[in-house]
């Protein structure tokens, strides 16, 4: 990418042919953050399941909360309620507690915060699979409907995951992006959200096509709208495994990434080493610097001479 800032003989000064050094450096920074962004798409794919299949699950469950009929479409309010309760706890208890051990101003780094959210999203999908098994067995074996609020486990865990990942991503992009692109970079987390929803549609179609050929019943895991006859639980567990693999990929890129402060420190160390090597004389030894003698010692030398 450095070649983009090197003028050639036949290069006319146009924005798409010759860039400034600052533009090249900004492009490098954005390219370096791209793997972190891509590693969060799977989590948003899991979010899409909670806002589609889980709501359909709720239609087949007991919607009563006492005498009140709770609509299944209102279940996504649960993660928002969890976030509104946990954000003050996180801000006033978790951060000061972790700061004692890590010494970091935010308790943990931005990338560590995103990683915690990715782990929790995988746990949320595993819990969703277990809840679906319980719901389906209760209906098929005993013709009973379990309470809608069994879904609050998967929604609540994902709400905590979203609190870590979404906030961590926005702070990460804002602090690491070039100063002229900070307002734009904070929208990258929503770009990941949109890609996650698109990937959700692709995954559902691919899973149905593959399982139609592999399953003995010749029926896809997500065939039809009757969840009592399909295998939604297997799809949730597939997403949990996929999320674990994605977390391994994220850990690799998080270790590879270097924060701005770390790069600046490395550059300072390199400059110091260059200054030291430039100060070495031709014999390969550092010049001996004479210490300043006290005034009294200098006067005694003058008198003796």
N, C-alpha and C positions, 0 to 999 in steps of 0.2 A: 504493500500500500504506500510505502514511502516514495515509490517511483512517480506517484501522481503529483508530487510537489516538485519534481525535478524538471525544469524546462528543457525541451529539446529544440534542435535547430529549426525543425519544420513544424513546431507546435505553436499555433496561434493562441492568444490569451483568451480562452473561452472557459466558462465555469465547468463544463463537462470534460475538458481536455487538460486543464492545468488548475490544480487546487493549491490553496495556501497550506502552510505547515499546520496551522491550527485546525483547519478542516480535516486534514489527514488524521491528526491526533484524536479529534472528536469522533471520527468514523471508527478508529481503532477501539475507543472506549465502548461505543455502542455495539460493535461486533463482539467484544469480549463479554458483554452482558447478555448476549442473545442465548447462549446455552442455558443460563439460569431461567430465562423467560420460558423457553421451550420445555423445561423440566416441570413446569407447573400446569401444563395443559391437561395431563391425565387427571389431576385433582379436580379441575373444572369439569371434566367429563363425568366424574363421580357425582359432582354437584347436580349435573343435568339429570342423572338417574333419580336423585332424591326429589327433584321437582317435577318428575313425570311418572315413573313407575311407582314410586312410593305413595303418591297421591292416589293412583289407581288402586293400590293395595288398600288404602284407607276406605275406599268404597265398599270393600268386602269385610270390613271390621265393624265392631260395635261403636257407633258414633256418639253414644250417650255419655255425657258428663253430668251425672245426677239426673236431674229432669231436663237439662239443657242438651239440645242436639248440636253437637260440634261438627261443622262441615269439614270434610277431609281436605278440601282445598286450603284450609286455614292452617294446616300442620306446618308449612314452612315458616310460620311466625315463631316456632320454637327456637331455631338457631339464633334468630334475632334477639329473642328474650334472653337466651344464654349469653350472647355477646354483651348486651346492655348491663347484665349483672356482673360478668367476669372482667370486663375491661377496667373498671375501677379497682378490682382486686389485683389485676395484673399490674396496673400502674402504680398503686400505692403499697402493695405487699410483695409481689413477685420480683419486680425490678430492684427495689432496695435490698431484698434478701440475696438475690443472685449477684448483685454488685459487690457484696462483701467477699465473694469467692473469686469472681472473675476480674474485678476491677474495671470492667467495661461500663461506660456511662449508661448504656441501655440494659445492663444486666447480662444479656447475651447479644451476640452480633446479629445483624440483619439476616444473614444466610442461615445461622443456627435457628432463628425464629421460623424461617420458611421451612427448614427441615423438620421441625417439630410438627408443623401443620401437615406436611406430607405424610408423616407417620400416622397421625391421627386420622387422616382421610382413609388410609388403608384399614385402620381398625374400624372405622365407621362402616365401610363396605362389608367387612367380615361380620359385624354385628347385624347389619341389614339382612345378610343371608340367614343367620340364626333366627331372627325374628320371623322371616318368611317361612322357614321350616315349621316353626311353632304355629303360625297362623294357619298354614295349609293342613297340618296334621290335625289341629283342633277341629277344622271344618270337615275334612274328609273322614275322620274317625268318629267324631262325636256330634257332627252337625252344629258346632258351636262357633260363635264369633268372638275372638278375643278383643280386648279394648283397643281402640284407636291409639291410645297413648303408649302402647308398646313401641310405636314408631318414634317416640320422643328420644329413645336411646341413640338411634343412629343420627337423628337430626341434631341432638344436643352435642354429641361428639364432633360432628362435622362443623357445628357452630364454633366450637373451640378451635378446631383446625383452621377455619376461615379467619378467625381472629388473629391467629399467629401468622398465617401465610399472607393474607391480603395486606395487613398492616406492615409486615416485614418487607414485602415486595415494594410497596409504595415508598417506604423510607429508604430502601436499598437503591431504587432507581433515582430518587430525588438527590440522595447524597453522593452517588457515584457518577451521575450523568454530568456532561459539560454544563457550565453555568447557563449557556444560551439555550439548552434543550431540557431544562429541568421540568418545566410545565408540561412539555410534550411527553417526557419519559414516564411521568406518573400515570399516564393513560395506558402504558404497556400492560399493566395488570389486567385491564379490561380487554385488551387484545388477546391475552391468554384465555380469558373467559369465553370470548367469541369462538376461538379455535376449539376450545373444549366442547362447546355445544355442537359444532360441526362434526367433530370426531365422534361424538355420541351417536349421531345419525348413521355415520359410516359403520361404527362398531355393531350397532343393532342389526343392520342389514347383513353384514358379514357373518355375525354369529348365527343368524337364522339360516343363511345359505349353507354354512359349514355343517351345523348340527342337523339339518334336514337330511344330509347325506350320511352322516356318521351314526346318528341315533337309531336304535333298533325300531322305534316307532315311526321313523321317517317324519318326525315332527320337530320343528325348530324349538329351541328353548323358550323363545318369546313369541310363539305362534298364538294368534288370536288375542282375545281380551279376557279370557277366563283364566285367572292366575291359579285356580285350583287344579288345572290340568297341565300347565306348562312348568318350566324349570327356572323360574326367576331367581331362586336361591343360588343356582349354579352360576348364573350370570353375575350376581353380586360377588360371589367368591372369585370368579374370574377377574373382576375388577380389583378385588383386594390383592390378588397375586400380581396383577399388572402394576398396581400402585407400589408394591414392594420392589419390583424390578425397576420401576421409575425412580424410586428413592435411591437405589444403588447408583443409578446413572447420575442423579442429582449430587450425591456425595462426591463423586469423582470430579464434577465440574466445580463444586463449591471449594474443594481442596485446591483445584487448579487456579481458581480466581484469586487475584491479588487486589486488595483495596487500594484506594488512592494513597492513603497514608503510608502503607507498606512500600509502595513504589517510590514515594518521595524519600523515605528513609534509605532505600537501596541506592537511589541516585546520589544522595548525600554521601553515603559510604564510598561509592565509586569515585566521586569528586575528591574526597579526602585522600584516597589511595593514589589518585593521579597527582595530587599536590605533593604527596610524600615521595613518589617516584621522581617527580621533577626536581625535588630538592636534593636528591642523591648526587654526590659529586662523581667525577669520572672514575674514581677508584672503586666505586660501588659501595662507599660508606657514607653514612649521613654526616654532614659537617658538624663539628663539635662547637656548640654555642658557648661562648664565654659568659660566665656569670658576672654580673656587676658587683664589684667589691665595695665594701663600705667606705665612706669618705675618710674616716680615720686611718684605715689601712693604707689608703692611697697617699695621705700626707706623710705617714711614716716612711714609705718607700722613697718619697721625694727628699726627705731630710737625710736618709741614709746615703742616698746617691750624692 
